[in-house]
Amino acid sequence: MLAVTGNGKESQPSTTTSSSSSIEWLQPCRHFKFSEILIATDKFNESLVIGHGGFGKVYKGNIINGSSVTIAAIKRLDSMSSQGATEFRAEVEMLSKLRHCHLVSLLGYCNHEKEMILIYEYMPNGTLEDHLHKLHTPLSWLQRLKICIGTARGLDYLHTGTGIEFGVIHRDVKSSNILLHESWEAKISDFGLSRIGGKNQPTTCVNTLVKGTFGYLDPNYFSTGKLTRKSDVYAFGVVLLEVLCRKRAVDRRLDEEQWGLVTWAQESIKEGNLNNIIDSGIKAQISSKCLKEFVRIVERCLLNNPKQRPTMAEVVVTLDSIQNLQQKIDSSSQTSKTIFGRMLDVFPFNAHDDSKLSSNNSKGKIRSDGDNVKDEEKCFTIPIPSLKIFKFGDLERTTSNFSQEWLIDRDGFGEVFTGWVDDKTFAPSARCVGILVAVKRYYKVLPESETLVTTLVTGIGRLPHLNIISLMGYCNDKKKNCLLVYDYTHILKLNLSHFLFGDVTKPLSWITRLRIMIGVARGLAYLHSSKEQVIHGGIKTFNILLDKNFNAKLGHFGLAKGRPKFSESDTSTRDMDTLRYFDQEDRLNGICYIFINSG
């Protein structure tokens, strides 16, 4: 174990085999002299106290950091505290090893005689507990989601991204240990109880004395003394409930016989009374679909059997998808009020049979809105929110009559043209005026084109994500082909393939390549974890689009829920290059994800 000596020097790690001693300091923290702490806190002036926890009081003070003055949070061990040298050492060791944007940064420490002091970066917005229960800050639903996502990412890093064989278990996840930066980014703090998963134990279980906070404590850990990463998952599930309900983990305002938030909320969820538990301040802001998904992940986190709980990586992906869906719904609602007025959020399908048309009238609507649809060509529809229905003539003008000069891509299903539309009305506009769009025109001669377009619209239209190309709308003209319209604002004309293999003057840096791959991974994780469990089916460098900041966006893809049989000859004639990226086992078994060339 790394011993912190009184003179501020760090000794070498000993050969102790304790699991808590296996961390080595990668970036030693600065040792502060006690005299520096006295100056920074004005001799521990009570007027500078900004918090108080199990370790002791926290002071706000100015410290000299190199040639500059930095505001810091200075935590001093209380002589009457049940915590002591063990927690102090654990905190220093953990935060010296760990570096992540959602973990609070330890600037240094002071170990002077009986004084044990920790110096952190100062978080001007205090703790999540403060804003939920003390200050009653009107946090919006999206702000709360942002805080939850940041916390989840920090925990996921602790569990899997630390470089330690079995990761770090925080053991005291709660709203008072979630600090908030001035931008409301969440940062996890207080690692005094943290433990490293034991080595040579596949279940990453650590036998410990039970420590933690009532209300957040994993009941399985409490009854068995076996600590796992899933104990943190349970505690985070309690935090999610806290954020949704704005009630404490142990709250006397709940039922007289039940002060525990988890049991109280679970009973209401089981009875289907979600409205009874939601904080009234955000009820009007949450879409019903987002609420159901949020409650579903909460329920999974709070399952009694730790093995059935999700990993923090799964929680991050789910919360990300909820946030993206809520943002898209909000944007759609605002756009509908300010631009479109009354807009039919539907996708038309050709009705080849009058009996089909009449049998589907109860589920859809008849289009008769003047878009040159004759009576015998009426279509039945299904709801697709937030997508614009374009007229064929408008897209024809937008692309300069599908000019080959504006052609940017071609595959086995059709051609892609660029064009410009007005940023308010979406009508055709002059070049370089308004919004840049990409229009995919599908070949009429292919019988599967309409089925493919239907799949894409019902798929991409429901999957908003920063790393997935945004579908703006569509046109389904029975006589003049199917067309999809993508938002190409800020998208570079060149894809990743060009920057890797084309004639470029400046190769992509390693950091840029990493950023691109992280974006691709996030997009794929979102697709795979969505309700539809979408498989892209055509991952290759040519299909990775880039914006002006080299953020990746997945494009040119088809969507499939299953893995049907395919014709090897048919696929190879369409896109031989894509076959090189196939999972070899699937290729040998004659299985492929459908629509590999769509997009």
C-alpha positions as CSV (number, residue, x, y, z in Angstrom):
1,M,0.0,0.0,0.0
2,L,1.2,3.5,-0.7
3,A,2.0,5.2,2.5
4,V,1.6,9.0,2.7
5,T,4.3,10.2,5.0
6,G,4.3,13.4,7.1
7,N,7.0,15.0,5.0
8,G,4.9,14.7,1.9
9,K,7.0,12.2,0.2
10,E,5.5,9.0,-1.3
11,S,6.9,5.7,-0.5
12,Q,7.0,2.8,-2.9
13,P,4.0,0.4,-3.0
14,S,4.6,-2.5,-0.6
15,T,4.1,-6.2,-1.4
16,T,0.9,-6.4,0.7
17,T,-1.6,-8.5,-1.2
18,S,-4.7,-6.7,0.1
19,S,-7.1,-5.9,-2.8
20,S,-7.2,-2.3,-1.6
21,S,-3.4,-2.0,-2.0
22,S,-3.0,-2.9,-5.6
23,I,-3.2,0.7,-6.9
24,E,-0.1,2.4,-7.9
25,W,0.0,6.2,-8.2
26,L,0.2,7.2,-11.9
27,Q,0.1,10.9,-11.2
28,P,1.1,11.7,-7.6
29,C,-1.0,14.4,-6.0
30,R,0.6,17.5,-4.6
31,H,1.4,17.5,-0.9
32,F,0.3,20.8,0.7
33,K,1.9,22.1,3.8
34,F,-0.4,22.6,6.7
35,S,0.5,26.3,6.7
36,E,-0.8,26.6,3.2
37,I,-4.1,25.1,4.3
38,L,-4.4,27.5,7.2
39,I,-3.9,30.5,4.8
40,A,-6.4,29.1,2.3
41,T,-9.1,28.5,4.9
42,D,-8.4,31.6,7.0
43,K,-7.5,29.2,9.9
44,F,-10.7,27.1,9.2
45,N,-13.0,30.1,9.4
46,E,-16.6,28.8,9.9
47,S,-17.9,31.4,7.3
48,L,-16.0,29.4,4.6
49,V,-17.8,26.1,5.4
50,I,-19.7,24.9,2.3
51,G,-20.6,21.3,3.4
52,H,-20.3,18.7,6.0
53,G,-20.1,14.9,5.6
54,G,-19.1,11.7,7.4
55,F,-15.4,12.6,7.0
56,G,-15.7,16.2,8.3
57,K,-16.3,19.8,7.2
58,V,-15.6,21.1,3.7
59,Y,-14.2,24.6,3.3
60,K,-14.0,26.9,0.3
61,G,-10.5,28.3,-0.1
62,N,-8.0,29.8,-2.5
63,I,-4.8,27.7,-3.1
64,I,-1.7,28.5,-5.0
65,N,-1.4,26.2,-7.9
66,G,1.8,26.9,-9.8
67,S,1.7,30.6,-10.7
68,S,-2.1,30.9,-10.4
69,V,-4.7,31.0,-7.7
70,T,-7.3,28.2,-7.8
71,I,-10.6,27.9,-5.9
72,A,-10.7,24.6,-4.1
73,A,-12.9,22.5,-1.8
74,I,-10.9,21.6,1.3
75,K,-12.1,18.6,3.3
76,R,-10.8,18.3,6.9
77,L,-11.1,15.1,8.9
78,D,-13.2,15.7,12.0
79,S,-11.6,14.3,15.2
80,M,-15.0,12.9,16.2
81,S,-15.6,11.2,12.8
82,S,-16.0,7.5,12.6
83,Q,-13.7,7.7,9.5
84,G,-10.0,8.1,9.7
85,A,-6.7,7.2,8.2
86,T,-8.1,4.2,6.2
87,E,-10.7,6.3,4.4
88,F,-8.2,9.2,3.9
89,R,-5.6,6.8,2.3
90,A,-8.3,5.1,0.2
91,E,-9.5,8.5,-1.2
92,V,-6.0,9.7,-2.0
93,E,-5.0,6.4,-3.6
94,M,-8.2,6.1,-5.7
95,L,-8.3,9.6,-7.0
96,S,-4.6,9.6,-7.8
97,K,-5.1,6.6,-10.0
98,L,-8.4,7.6,-11.6
99,R,-8.9,10.3,-14.2
100,H,-12.3,10.9,-15.8
101,C,-14.4,14.0,-16.7
102,H,-17.2,12.7,-14.5
103,L,-15.0,12.1,-11.4
104,V,-14.1,14.9,-9.1
105,S,-10.4,15.8,-9.4
106,L,-8.1,15.5,-6.3
107,L,-5.7,18.4,-6.4
108,G,-3.7,17.3,-3.4
109,Y,-3.6,16.4,0.3
110,C,-2.1,17.4,3.6
111,N,-1.1,14.8,6.3
112,H,0.3,16.8,9.2
113,E,0.4,15.2,12.7
114,K,-3.2,14.3,13.4
115,E,-4.5,16.5,10.6
116,M,-5.7,14.7,7.4
117,I,-7.0,17.1,4.7
118,L,-8.0,16.5,1.1
119,I,-8.1,19.3,-1.5
120,Y,-10.5,18.9,-4.5
121,E,-11.5,21.0,-7.5
122,Y,-14.3,23.3,-6.4
123,M,-17.8,22.5,-7.7
124,P,-19.7,25.8,-7.7
125,N,-23.1,24.2,-8.0
126,G,-22.8,22.0,-5.0
127,T,-24.4,18.5,-4.7
128,L,-27.4,17.0,-6.4
129,E,-28.9,16.4,-3.0
130,D,-28.8,20.2,-2.3
131,H,-30.7,21.0,-5.5
132,L,-33.3,18.3,-5.1
133,H,-34.1,18.5,-1.4
134,K,-32.7,21.7,0.2
135,L,-32.6,24.5,-2.4
136,H,-35.6,23.1,-4.4
137,T,-33.9,24.2,-7.6
138,P,-36.3,23.9,-10.6
139,L,-34.3,21.4,-12.5
140,S,-35.8,20.5,-15.8
141,W,-36.3,16.9,-17.0
142,L,-33.5,17.2,-19.5
143,Q,-31.2,18.7,-16.9
144,R,-31.9,15.8,-14.6
145,L,-31.2,13.3,-17.4
146,K,-27.9,15.1,-18.2
147,I,-26.8,14.7,-14.6
148,C,-27.9,11.0,-14.5
149,I,-26.0,10.3,-17.7
150,G,-22.8,11.9,-16.4
151,T,-23.0,10.0,-13.2
152,A,-23.6,6.7,-15.0
153,R,-20.6,7.3,-17.3
154,G,-18.4,8.0,-14.3
155,L,-19.5,4.7,-12.7
156,D,-19.1,2.8,-15.9
157,Y,-15.5,4.1,-16.0
158,L,-14.9,3.0,-12.4
159,H,-16.2,-0.5,-13.1
160,T,-14.6,-1.2,-16.5
161,G,-12.3,1.6,-17.7
162,T,-9.7,2.0,-15.0
163,G,-7.2,-0.5,-16.2
164,I,-7.6,-2.4,-13.0
165,E,-8.4,-6.1,-13.5
166,F,-11.9,-5.9,-12.0
167,G,-12.4,-2.2,-11.6
168,V,-13.4,0.0,-8.7
169,I,-16.6,-0.4,-6.7
170,H,-17.6,3.0,-5.2
171,R,-19.7,1.6,-2.4
172,D,-21.4,4.9,-1.5
173,V,-23.3,6.1,-4.5
174,K,-25.9,8.7,-3.4
175,S,-27.1,12.2,-4.4
176,S,-24.9,13.9,-1.8
177,N,-21.8,12.4,-3.5
178,I,-22.7,13.7,-6.9
179,L,-21.2,17.1,-7.4
180,L,-22.2,19.6,-10.1
181,H,-19.9,21.8,-12.1
182,E,-21.0,25.3,-13.2
183,S,-22.2,23.7,-16.5
184,W,-24.2,21.2,-14.5
185,E,-22.0,18.3,-15.5
186,A,-22.0,15.6,-12.8
187,K,-18.9,14.5,-11.0
188,I,-18.7,11.6,-8.6
189,S,-17.0,12.3,-5.3
190,D,-16.1,10.6,-1.9
191,F,-14.1,7.5,-2.5
192,G,-13.3,6.8,1.1
193,L,-15.3,3.5,1.1
194,S,-14.3,2.4,-2.4
195,R,-12.8,-1.0,-3.0
196,I,-11.1,-2.8,-5.9
197,G,-12.6,-6.0,-7.0
198,G,-10.7,-9.0,-5.8
199,K,-8.3,-10.8,-8.3
200,N,-8.9,-14.3,-9.5
201,Q,-12.6,-13.9,-8.7
202,P,-14.7,-14.0,-11.9
203,T,-17.8,-12.7,-10.0
204,T,-15.7,-9.6,-8.9
205,C,-17.1,-10.2,-5.4
206,V,-15.4,-8.7,-2.4
207,N,-16.2,-9.8,1.2
208,T,-16.3,-6.7,3.4
209,L,-17.8,-5.3,6.5
210,V,-21.1,-3.8,5.2
211,K,-20.7,0.0,4.8
212,G,-22.7,2.5,2.9
213,T,-25.8,4.7,3.4
214,F,-29.3,3.4,4.4
215,G,-31.7,3.8,1.6
216,Y,-29.1,3.3,-1.1
217,L,-27.7,0.1,0.4
218,D,-27.9,-3.0,-1.9
219,P,-30.1,-5.5,0.1
220,N,-28.1,-8.4,-1.3
221,Y,-24.8,-6.9,-0.1
222,F,-26.4,-6.0,3.3
223,S,-27.6,-9.7,3.8
224,T,-24.5,-11.5,2.5
225,G,-21.6,-9.0,3.0
226,K,-20.6,-9.8,-0.6
227,L,-19.8,-6.5,-2.5
228,T,-20.0,-6.4,-6.3
229,R,-20.2,-3.8,-9.0
230,K,-23.9,-4.5,-9.1
231,S,-24.2,-3.0,-5.6
232,D,-23.3,0.4,-7.2
233,V,-25.9,-0.3,-9.9
234,Y,-28.6,-0.8,-7.2
235,A,-27.6,2.5,-5.4
236,F,-27.7,4.3,-8.8
237,G,-31.2,3.0,-9.3
238,V,-32.2,4.7,-6.1
239,V,-30.6,7.9,-7.3
240,L,-32.6,7.6,-10.5
241,L,-35.8,7.3,-8.4
242,E,-34.7,10.3,-6.4
243,V,-34.3,12.4,-9.5
244,L,-37.7,11.3,-10.9
245,C,-39.7,11.7,-7.6
246,R,-37.7,14.4,-5.8
247,K,-38.0,12.5,-2.6
248,R,-35.2,11.3,-0.4
249,A,-34.0,7.7,-0.3
250,V,-35.4,7.5,3.3
251,D,-38.2,10.0,3.5
252,R,-40.6,10.5,6.5
253,R,-43.1,12.2,4.2
254,L,-43.9,8.8,2.6
255,D,-46.3,6.3,4.0
256,E,-46.3,6.1,7.8
257,E,-45.4,2.4,7.6
258,Q,-42.8,2.8,4.8
259,W,-40.2,5.5,4.7
260,G,-38.1,3.8,2.0
261,L,-38.3,5.4,-1.4
262,V,-37.7,2.2,-3.3
263,T,-40.5,0.2,-1.7
264,W,-42.9,3.1,-1.9
265,A,-42.1,3.7,-5.6
266,Q,-42.1,0.0,-6.6
267,E,-45.7,-0.4,-5.2
268,S,-46.9,2.6,-7.3
269,I,-45.1,1.3,-10.4
270,K,-46.6,-2.2,-9.9
271,E,-50.1,-0.7,-9.6
272,G,-49.5,1.4,-12.8
273,N,-49.8,4.7,-10.9
274,L,-46.7,6.4,-12.4
275,N,-48.2,9.9,-12.1
276,N,-48.4,9.4,-8.3
277,I,-44.6,9.3,-8.0
278,I,-43.3,11.9,-10.5
279,D,-42.2,15.2,-9.3
280,S,-44.9,17.7,-10.2
281,G,-42.3,20.1,-11.5
282,I,-41.4,17.9,-14.5
283,K,-44.7,16.0,-15.2
284,A,-45.5,18.1,-18.2
285,Q,-42.0,17.8,-19.6
286,I,-41.7,14.0,-19.8
287,S,-43.1,12.1,-22.8
288,S,-45.0,8.9,-21.9
289,K,-42.5,6.8,-23.9
290,C,-39.5,8.3,-22.2
291,L,-41.1,7.9,-18.8
292,K,-41.8,4.2,-19.4
293,E,-38.2,3.6,-20.6
294,F,-36.8,5.4,-17.6
295,V,-38.9,3.5,-15.1
296,R,-38.0,0.2,-16.9
297,I,-34.2,0.8,-16.4
298,V,-34.9,1.8,-12.8
299,E,-36.7,-1.4,-12.1
300,R,-33.9,-3.4,-13.6
301,C,-31.3,-1.6,-11.4
302,L,-33.3,-2.4,-8.3
303,L,-33.8,-6.1,-8.9
304,N,-33.1,-8.3,-5.9
305,N,-30.8,-10.7,-7.8
306,P,-27.5,-8.8,-8.6
307,K,-26.9,-10.9,-11.7
308,Q,-30.1,-9.7,-13.3
309,R,-29.3,-6.1,-12.9
310,P,-27.8,-4.3,-15.9
311,T,-24.2,-3.2,-16.2
312,M,-23.5,0.5,-16.0
313,A,-22.6,0.5,-19.7
314,E,-26.1,-0.7,-20.4
315,V,-27.5,2.0,-18.2
316,V,-25.5,4.7,-20.0
317,V,-26.8,3.5,-23.4
318,T,-30.4,3.4,-22.2
319,L,-30.3,6.9,-20.6
320,D,-28.6,8.3,-23.7
321,S,-31.4,6.9,-25.9
322,I,-34.1,8.4,-23.5
323,Q,-32.4,11.8,-23.7
324,N,-32.1,11.7,-27.5
325,L,-35.8,10.7,-27.8
326,Q,-37.0,13.4,-25.5
327,Q,-34.9,16.0,-27.4
328,K,-36.4,14.9,-30.7
329,I,-39.9,14.9,-29.3
330,D,-39.4,18.4,-27.9
331,S,-37.9,19.6,-31.2
332,S,-40.7,18.1,-33.2
333,S,-43.3,19.7,-31.0
334,Q,-41.7,23.1,-31.3
335,T,-41.2,22.8,-35.0
336,S,-44.8,21.7,-35.4
337,K,-46.0,24.9,-33.6
338,T,-43.7,27.4,-35.4
339,I,-43.2,26.0,-38.9
340,F,-45.5,23.3,-40.1
341,G,-48.8,24.1,-38.3
342,R,-50.9,21.1,-39.1
343,M,-48.6,18.4,-40.6
344,L,-49.5,14.8,-41.4
345,D,-46.9,12.7,-39.5
346,V,-47.6,9.7,-41.7
347,F,-45.9,7.5,-44.3
348,P,-48.0,6.5,-47.3
349,F,-48.0,2.9,-48.7
350,N,-49.4,2.0,-52.0
351,A,-52.8,0.3,-51.7
352,H,-52.9,-2.4,-54.4
353,D,-56.3,-3.7,-53.1
354,D,-59.4,-1.9,-52.1
355,S,-60.1,-4.5,-49.4
356,K,-56.7,-3.7,-47.8
357,L,-57.5,0.0,-47.9
358,S,-60.8,-0.4,-46.1
359,S,-59.5,-2.8,-43.6
360,N,-56.7,-0.4,-42.6
361,N,-58.8,2.7,-42.3
362,S,-59.2,2.2,-38.6
363,K,-55.5,2.1,-38.1
364,G,-54.4,4.8,-40.5
365,K,-55.7,7.8,-42.5
366,I,-56.6,8.5,-46.1
367,R,-54.3,11.0,-47.8
368,S,-56.3,13.5,-49.9
369,D,-54.3,16.6,-49.3
370,G,-53.9,17.7,-52.8
371,D,-50.5,16.1,-53.6
372,N,-51.8,14.9,-57.0
373,V,-53.0,11.6,-55.5
374,K,-56.0,10.3,-57.6
375,D,-58.8,8.4,-55.9
376,E,-57.6,5.1,-57.3
377,E,-54.1,5.8,-56.0
378,K,-55.1,6.6,-52.4
379,C,-52.8,5.1,-49.7
380,F,-53.2,3.9,-46.2
381,T,-50.7,5.2,-43.6
382,I,-49.0,4.5,-40.3
383,P,-47.9,7.2,-37.8
384,I,-44.3,8.4,-38.1
385,P,-43.7,11.4,-35.9
386,S,-41.6,14.5,-36.9
387,L,-40.8,13.6,-40.5
388,K,-41.6,16.0,-43.3
389,I,-43.5,14.8,-46.4
390,F,-41.9,16.3,-49.5
391,K,-43.5,16.6,-52.9
392,F,-41.6,15.0,-55.8
393,G,-41.6,18.3,-57.7
394,D,-39.9,20.1,-54.9
395,L,-37.2,17.5,-54.6
396,E,-36.7,17.6,-58.3
397,R,-36.1,21.4,-58.2
398,T,-34.0,21.0,-55.0
399,T,-31.5,18.7,-56.8
400,S,-31.6,20.6,-60.1
401,N,-33.6,17.9,-61.8
402,F,-31.4,15.2,-60.2
403,S,-28.4,16.6,-62.0
404,Q,-25.3,14.4,-62.3
405,E,-23.3,17.4,-61.2
406,W,-24.9,17.1,-57.8
407,L,-24.5,13.3,-57.6
408,I,-22.5,12.3,-54.5
409,D,-23.1,8.5,-54.2
410,R,-24.6,5.5,-56.1
411,D,-25.3,1.9,-54.9
412,G,-27.4,-1.1,-55.9
413,F,-30.6,0.6,-54.7
414,G,-30.3,4.1,-56.1
415,E,-28.5,7.5,-56.3
416,V,-27.8,10.3,-53.7
417,F,-27.9,13.9,-54.7
418,T,-27.2,17.1,-52.7
419,G,-29.5,20.1,-52.7
420,W,-30.6,23.0,-50.6
421,V,-34.0,23.8,-48.9
422,D,-35.3,26.8,-47.0
423,D,-34.6,26.5,-43.3
424,K,-38.1,27.5,-42.4
425,T,-40.4,26.2,-45.1
426,F,-38.2,23.4,-46.5
427,A,-39.1,24.6,-50.0
428,P,-36.3,24.5,-52.7
429,S,-33.8,27.3,-52.3
430,A,-30.8,28.6,-54.1
431,R,-27.5,26.8,-53.8
432,C,-25.7,27.5,-50.5
433,V,-28.8,29.2,-49.0
434,G,-30.7,27.4,-46.2
435,I,-30.2,23.8,-45.2
436,L,-27.9,21.3,-47.2
437,V,-29.8,18.1,-47.8
438,A,-28.9,14.7,-49.4
439,V,-31.7,13.2,-51.4
440,K,-31.6,9.4,-51.9
441,R,-33.6,8.4,-55.0
442,Y,-34.4,4.7,-55.2
443,Y,-34.5,2.8,-58.5
444,K,-38.1,2.2,-59.5
445,V,-37.1,-1.1,-61.3
446,L,-36.2,-2.8,-58.0
447,P,-39.4,-4.3,-56.5
448,E,-37.8,-4.3,-53.0
449,S,-37.1,-0.5,-53.1
450,E,-40.5,0.5,-51.5
451,T,-40.1,-2.1,-48.8
452,L,-36.7,-0.9,-48.1
453,V,-37.8,2.8,-47.9
454,T,-40.6,1.7,-45.5
455,T,-38.1,0.0,-43.3
456,L,-35.7,2.9,-43.2
457,V,-38.4,5.5,-42.5
458,T,-40.0,3.5,-39.7
459,G,-36.5,2.7,-38.4
460,I,-34.3,5.8,-38.7
461,G,-37.3,8.1,-38.1
462,R,-37.6,6.7,-34.6
463,L,-33.8,6.6,-33.8
464,P,-32.5,10.1,-33.2
465,H,-28.8,10.2,-32.2
466,L,-25.8,12.5,-32.5
467,N,-23.8,9.8,-34.3
468,I,-26.5,8.7,-36.8
469,I,-27.4,10.7,-39.9
470,S,-30.7,12.6,-39.4
471,L,-33.6,11.7,-41.6
472,M,-35.6,14.9,-42.3
473,G,-38.4,13.4,-44.4
474,Y,-39.5,11.4,-47.5
475,C,-41.5,11.3,-50.7
476,N,-43.4,8.2,-51.8
477,D,-44.7,9.0,-55.3
478,K,-46.3,5.9,-56.8
479,K,-45.1,6.8,-60.3
480,K,-41.9,8.6,-59.7
481,N,-39.9,6.5,-57.2
482,C,-39.3,6.6,-53.5
483,L,-37.1,9.2,-52.0
484,L,-35.5,9.9,-48.6
485,V,-34.2,13.3,-47.5
486,Y,-31.3,13.5,-45.0
487,D,-30.0,16.6,-43.1
488,Y,-26.5,17.1,-44.4
489,T,-25.9,20.4,-42.5
490,H,-22.2,20.5,-41.5
491,I,-21.5,17.1,-43.1
492,L,-18.3,17.0,-45.1
493,K,-18.6,15.9,-48.7
494,L,-15.8,13.4,-48.0
495,N,-16.3,10.3,-45.9
496,L,-13.8,8.5,-43.6
497,S,-12.6,6.3,-46.5
498,H,-11.4,9.3,-48.4
499,F,-9.4,10.6,-45.4
500,L,-7.8,7.2,-44.9
501,F,-7.1,6.1,-48.4
502,G,-7.6,9.1,-50.6
503,D,-5.3,11.8,-51.7
504,V,-5.2,14.1,-48.7
505,T,-2.5,16.6,-47.8
506,K,-2.8,16.1,-44.0
507,P,-3.5,12.6,-42.6
508,L,-5.9,12.3,-39.7
509,S,-4.2,12.5,-36.3
510,W,-4.5,9.7,-33.8
511,I,-6.7,11.7,-31.5
512,T,-9.1,12.5,-34.5
513,R,-9.2,8.8,-35.5
514,L,-10.1,7.9,-31.9
515,R,-12.8,10.5,-31.8
516,I,-14.3,9.1,-35.0
517,M,-14.2,5.5,-33.7
518,I,-15.8,6.5,-30.4
519,G,-18.6,8.2,-32.3
520,V,-19.1,5.1,-34.5
521,A,-19.2,2.9,-31.4
522,R,-21.7,5.2,-29.7
523,G,-24.0,5.1,-32.8
524,L,-23.8,1.4,-33.0
525,A,-24.4,0.9,-29.3
526,Y,-27.5,3.1,-29.6
527,L,-28.8,1.0,-32.5
528,H,-28.2,-2.3,-30.8
529,S,-29.7,-1.2,-27.5
530,S,-32.8,0.4,-29.1
531,K,-36.2,-1.3,-28.7
532,E,-35.9,-2.5,-32.3
533,Q,-32.4,-3.8,-31.7
534,V,-31.3,-2.5,-35.1
535,I,-28.4,-4.0,-36.9
536,H,-26.6,-1.6,-39.3
537,G,-25.5,-4.3,-41.7
538,G,-23.1,-2.3,-43.7
539,I,-20.3,-0.9,-41.5
540,K,-17.3,0.2,-43.6
541,T,-15.2,3.4,-43.8
542,F,-17.2,4.6,-46.9
543,N,-20.4,4.6,-44.8
544,I,-18.9,6.7,-41.9
545,L,-19.8,10.3,-42.6
546,L,-18.0,13.2,-40.9
547,D,-19.0,16.7,-39.9
548,K,-16.8,19.7,-39.9
549,N,-15.4,18.8,-36.5
550,F,-14.7,15.2,-37.6
551,N,-17.5,13.8,-35.5
552,A,-18.7,10.5,-37.0
553,K,-22.3,9.9,-38.2
554,L,-23.4,6.5,-39.5
555,G,-25.1,6.7,-42.9
556,H,-26.0,4.7,-45.9
557,F,-27.4,1.9,-43.9
558,G,-30.3,-0.5,-43.9
559,L,-32.2,-1.7,-40.9
560,A,-33.2,-5.3,-40.1
561,K,-34.6,-6.9,-36.9
562,G,-33.6,-10.4,-37.9
563,R,-30.9,-12.2,-39.9
564,P,-32.7,-13.9,-42.8
565,K,-31.1,-16.1,-45.5
566,F,-29.7,-14.3,-48.5
567,S,-28.5,-15.1,-51.9
568,E,-24.8,-15.0,-52.2
569,S,-24.8,-14.2,-55.9
570,D,-27.4,-11.4,-55.4
571,T,-25.4,-9.8,-52.6
572,S,-22.0,-10.0,-54.3
573,T,-23.3,-8.3,-57.5
574,R,-24.7,-5.4,-55.4
575,D,-21.7,-4.6,-53.2
576,M,-18.7,-6.8,-53.2
577,D,-16.8,-4.3,-51.1
578,T,-19.3,-4.7,-48.2
579,L,-18.8,-8.5,-48.1
580,R,-15.2,-7.9,-47.1
581,Y,-16.5,-6.4,-43.8
582,F,-18.9,-9.3,-43.0
583,D,-18.6,-11.5,-40.0
584,Q,-16.9,-14.5,-41.5
585,E,-18.9,-17.0,-39.5
586,D,-22.2,-15.5,-40.8
587,R,-20.8,-15.4,-44.4
588,L,-19.9,-19.1,-44.2
589,N,-23.3,-20.0,-42.8
590,G,-25.0,-18.2,-45.6
591,I,-26.5,-15.6,-43.3
592,C,-26.5,-11.8,-43.8
593,Y,-28.2,-8.8,-42.4
594,I,-30.7,-7.6,-45.0
595,F,-30.5,-4.3,-46.9
596,I,-26.7,-4.1,-46.6
597,N,-26.5,-1.6,-49.4
598,S,-29.4,0.7,-48.4
599,G,-29.2,4.1,-47.2
